[in-house]
């Protein structure tokens, strides 16, 4: 049986896990959340790149995944090439859905909600130039949305006024009234999708890449051999690099996604493989 490892800065990648559970029932899905330095969008690039490559490497050694899903736009745009160069495991990343938005727009003005780090990187400009050369792209580095999404997963709906204020950072830009399609450029925002539809402009189409990432993961897994050795029989692992203080609020959501009552665990980031093929 193949095995999936999903990696994110927090619980945002669980939106992709939910899609994977539907598409790939019975396939073990491990999850590593680098909460010790959450949110990624506020961290220096050099620190993040080194940290991501190291952490994912330790997790690969221990869990022996068939495929790694980098379920984080910031990590994907920053470190996906480095991960692929370092490890002989297939990787599926998350990138801002610029091409999808360009294909959907009628006005020619598309929006993107993402972390500050994703918005400021040349990667986004390159995506726009390649896939949306005839569109106007307006992006907003929304600092507060990831925190709202984390709370929403824990059962606390976002405050409508705060959410509107964040969205105003996108739609309030010059030309923002013409936006008719908005792409979610952070996996955390999946948990805010319905709330954004409610408080955002009624004419806007919202694009969540999570289902597409899950479908690509399924395609990659179809080419992977079955696992053997100790890792093949491990139960699904859910780990944080720093345990949150509100574990009780997290557990119902984790259990609903197939993680046991003992989840989450603290991830030991010390190098050194535990399992070998």
C-alpha positions as CSV (number, residue, x, y, z in Angstrom):
1,X,0.0,0.0,0.0
2,X,1.3,3.5,-0.8
3,X,1.7,6.2,1.8
4,X,1.3,10.0,1.7
5,X,3.0,12.6,3.8
6,X,1.4,16.1,3.9
7,X,3.5,19.0,5.1
8,X,2.4,22.5,6.1
9,X,3.2,25.3,8.5
10,X,-0.1,24.6,10.4
11,X,-3.4,22.9,9.9
12,X,-4.1,24.5,6.5
13,X,-3.1,21.4,4.6
14,X,-5.9,19.5,6.3
15,X,-8.2,20.8,3.6
16,X,-6.2,18.8,1.1
17,X,-6.2,15.8,3.5
18,X,-10.0,16.0,3.5
19,X,-10.0,15.8,-0.3
20,X,-7.4,12.9,-0.2
21,X,-9.5,10.9,2.2
22,X,-12.4,11.0,-0.3
23,X,-10.3,10.2,-3.3
24,X,-8.0,7.6,-1.7
25,X,-9.9,5.8,1.1
26,X,-7.8,3.5,3.1
27,X,-4.4,5.1,2.1
28,X,-2.4,6.2,5.2
29,X,-1.8,10.0,5.2
30,X,0.8,11.3,7.6
31,X,0.8,15.0,8.5
32,X,3.6,17.3,9.7
33,X,2.8,20.8,10.8
34,X,5.8,23.1,11.4
35,X,4.0,25.1,14.1
36,X,7.2,26.1,15.8
37,X,7.6,29.0,13.3
38,X,4.0,29.5,12.2
39,X,3.1,31.6,10.2
40,X,5.5,30.9,7.4
41,X,4.5,34.1,5.6
42,X,6.3,36.2,8.3
43,X,9.6,34.3,8.3
44,X,12.8,35.1,6.3
45,X,13.2,33.1,3.1
46,X,16.7,31.7,3.8
47,X,15.7,30.4,7.2
48,X,12.5,28.8,5.9
49,X,14.1,27.1,2.9
50,X,16.8,25.4,5.1
51,X,14.3,24.5,7.7
52,X,11.7,23.0,5.3
53,X,14.3,20.9,3.5
54,X,15.7,19.6,6.8
55,X,12.3,18.8,8.4
56,X,10.9,17.1,5.4
57,X,14.0,15.0,5.1
58,X,13.7,13.8,8.6
59,X,10.0,12.9,8.1
60,X,10.9,11.1,4.8
61,X,13.5,9.0,6.6
62,X,11.1,8.0,9.4
63,X,7.8,7.5,7.5
64,X,9.0,6.4,4.1
65,X,6.2,8.1,2.1
66,X,5.4,7.2,-1.5
67,X,4.7,10.9,-2.2
68,X,5.1,14.1,-0.3
69,X,2.4,16.8,-0.6
70,X,3.8,20.2,0.2
71,X,0.4,21.5,1.3
72,X,1.6,25.1,1.7
73,X,1.9,27.7,-0.9
74,X,4.7,29.6,0.9
75,X,6.7,26.4,1.3
76,X,6.0,25.3,-2.3
77,X,7.0,28.6,-3.9
78,X,10.1,28.8,-1.8
79,X,11.5,25.2,-1.4
80,X,9.8,22.8,-3.8
81,X,12.8,22.9,-6.2
82,X,15.2,22.4,-3.3
83,X,13.2,19.4,-2.0
84,X,13.1,17.7,-5.4
85,X,16.8,18.2,-5.7
86,X,17.5,16.8,-2.2
87,X,15.2,13.7,-2.1
88,X,14.4,10.9,-4.4
89,X,10.6,11.0,-3.6
90,X,7.8,12.5,-5.8
91,X,6.6,15.8,-4.5
92,X,3.3,17.5,-5.2
93,X,3.2,21.2,-4.5
94,X,0.6,24.0,-4.1
95,X,0.9,27.1,-6.3
96,X,-1.4,30.1,-6.6
97,X,-4.2,29.3,-9.1
98,X,-3.3,32.0,-11.5
99,X,-3.9,30.1,-14.7
100,X,-7.3,28.8,-13.4
101,X,-8.3,32.4,-12.5
102,X,-7.3,33.7,-15.9
103,X,-9.4,31.0,-17.6
104,X,-12.4,31.9,-15.5
105,X,-12.4,35.7,-15.5
106,X,-14.8,37.8,-17.7
107,X,-13.5,41.2,-16.7
108,X,-9.8,40.5,-17.1
109,X,-9.0,41.4,-13.5
110,X,-8.2,38.6,-11.1
111,X,-7.5,38.6,-7.4
112,X,-5.3,36.5,-5.2
113,X,-5.3,36.1,-1.4
114,X,-2.1,34.8,0.0
115,X,0.6,35.2,2.6
116,X,2.8,38.3,2.4
117,X,5.7,36.0,1.5
118,X,3.9,34.5,-1.5
119,X,2.8,37.9,-2.7
120,X,6.2,39.5,-2.6
121,X,8.1,36.6,-4.3
122,X,9.2,36.8,-8.0
123,X,7.6,33.4,-8.4
124,X,4.1,35.0,-8.4
125,X,5.1,37.6,-11.0
126,X,6.5,34.7,-13.2
127,X,3.2,32.8,-12.8
128,X,1.2,35.8,-13.8
129,X,3.4,36.6,-16.8
130,X,3.3,33.0,-18.0
131,X,-0.4,32.1,-17.4
132,X,-2.2,35.4,-17.2
133,X,-0.4,37.8,-19.5
134,X,-3.6,39.5,-20.6
135,X,-5.0,39.9,-17.1
136,X,-4.6,42.4,-14.4
137,X,-3.6,40.6,-11.2
138,X,-4.3,42.2,-7.8
139,X,-2.9,40.4,-4.8
140,X,-3.2,40.9,-1.1
141,X,-0.8,39.5,1.6
142,X,-3.5,38.8,4.2
143,X,-1.7,38.5,7.5
144,X,-4.8,37.8,9.6
145,X,-6.5,35.1,7.5
146,X,-4.3,32.2,8.5
147,X,-5.0,32.8,12.2
148,X,-8.8,33.1,11.4
149,X,-8.6,29.8,9.5
150,X,-6.8,28.0,12.4
151,X,-9.6,29.2,14.7
152,X,-12.3,28.2,12.3
153,X,-10.9,24.6,12.2
154,X,-11.1,24.6,16.0
155,X,-14.8,25.5,15.9
156,X,-14.7,29.3,16.2
157,X,-16.2,31.0,13.2
158,X,-14.4,34.1,11.9
159,X,-15.5,37.6,13.0
160,X,-17.3,39.0,10.0
161,X,-16.0,42.6,10.5
162,X,-12.4,41.3,10.7
163,X,-12.8,39.2,7.7
164,X,-14.3,42.1,5.7
165,X,-11.4,44.2,6.7
166,X,-8.9,41.6,5.3
167,X,-10.9,41.3,2.1
168,X,-10.9,45.1,1.8
169,X,-7.1,44.8,1.4
170,X,-7.8,43.1,-1.9
171,X,-11.0,44.6,-3.2
172,X,-10.2,48.1,-2.0
173,X,-7.1,48.4,-4.2
174,X,-7.3,50.6,-7.2
175,X,-9.2,48.6,-9.8
176,X,-10.4,46.1,-7.2
177,X,-14.0,46.6,-8.0
178,X,-13.4,44.8,-11.3
179,X,-12.2,41.6,-9.7
180,X,-14.6,38.8,-10.6
181,X,-12.4,35.8,-9.7
182,X,-10.3,35.3,-6.6
183,X,-7.8,32.5,-6.1
184,X,-6.9,31.2,-2.7
185,X,-3.1,31.3,-2.5
186,X,-2.8,29.7,1.0
187,X,-4.1,26.3,1.9
188,X,-5.3,27.6,5.3
189,X,-8.0,29.7,3.5
190,X,-10.0,26.6,2.6
191,X,-11.6,26.8,6.0
192,X,-12.7,30.3,5.4
193,X,-14.1,29.8,1.9
194,X,-17.8,29.8,2.9
195,X,-17.4,32.8,5.1
196,X,-15.6,34.7,2.4
197,X,-18.4,33.9,0.0
198,X,-20.9,35.3,2.5
199,X,-19.1,38.6,3.2
200,X,-17.4,39.2,-0.1
201,X,-18.8,40.8,-3.2
202,X,-21.7,38.6,-4.5
203,X,-20.4,38.5,-8.1
204,X,-17.0,36.9,-7.2
205,X,-16.0,33.3,-8.0
206,X,-13.7,31.8,-5.4
207,X,-11.1,29.2,-6.5
208,X,-9.8,26.7,-3.9
209,X,-7.0,24.5,-5.4
210,X,-7.3,21.8,-2.7
211,X,-9.3,19.4,-4.9
212,X,-6.9,19.8,-7.8
213,X,-3.9,19.1,-5.5
214,X,-5.6,15.9,-4.3
215,X,-6.3,14.7,-7.8
216,X,-2.7,15.3,-8.8
217,X,-1.5,13.3,-5.7
218,X,-3.8,10.4,-6.8
219,X,-2.2,10.5,-10.3
220,X,1.3,10.4,-8.8
221,X,0.4,7.6,-6.4
222,X,-0.8,5.5,-9.2
223,X,2.8,5.2,-10.5
224,X,4.3,4.4,-7.0
225,X,5.2,0.9,-5.9
226,X,3.7,-0.5,-2.7
227,X,5.6,0.1,0.5
228,X,7.4,-2.7,2.4
229,X,9.1,-2.7,5.8
230,X,8.1,-1.2,9.2
231,X,6.8,2.1,7.8
232,X,4.2,0.2,5.8
233,X,2.3,-0.9,8.9
234,X,2.4,2.4,10.9
235,X,-0.9,4.0,11.7
236,X,-1.5,7.5,10.3
237,X,0.8,9.9,12.1
238,X,-0.1,13.5,13.0
239,X,2.8,15.7,14.3
240,X,3.5,19.3,15.3
241,X,7.0,20.8,15.7
242,X,5.5,22.7,18.7
243,X,2.4,21.4,20.4
244,X,-0.4,24.0,20.6
245,X,-1.9,24.9,23.9
246,X,-5.5,24.1,22.8
247,X,-5.2,20.4,21.9
248,X,-8.7,19.7,23.1
249,X,-10.1,22.1,20.5
250,X,-8.1,20.5,17.8
251,X,-8.9,16.9,18.4
252,X,-12.5,16.7,17.1
253,X,-11.4,18.0,13.7
254,X,-8.4,15.6,13.6
255,X,-10.5,12.6,14.6
256,X,-13.0,13.5,11.9
257,X,-10.1,13.4,9.4
258,X,-9.1,9.9,10.5
259,X,-6.4,10.6,13.1
260,X,-6.5,8.7,16.3
261,X,-7.3,10.0,19.8
262,X,-3.6,10.2,20.6
263,X,-3.0,12.8,17.8
264,X,-1.2,15.1,17.6
265,X,2.3,14.2,18.7
266,X,5.4,16.3,19.1
267,X,7.8,15.8,16.2
268,X,11.4,15.1,17.0
269,X,13.3,17.0,14.4
270,X,16.6,15.3,15.2
271,X,18.2,13.8,12.1
272,X,18.6,10.1,11.6
273,X,16.3,7.6,10.0
274,X,14.2,5.3,12.0
275,X,13.1,3.0,9.1
276,X,14.8,1.5,6.1
277,X,13.3,-0.3,3.1
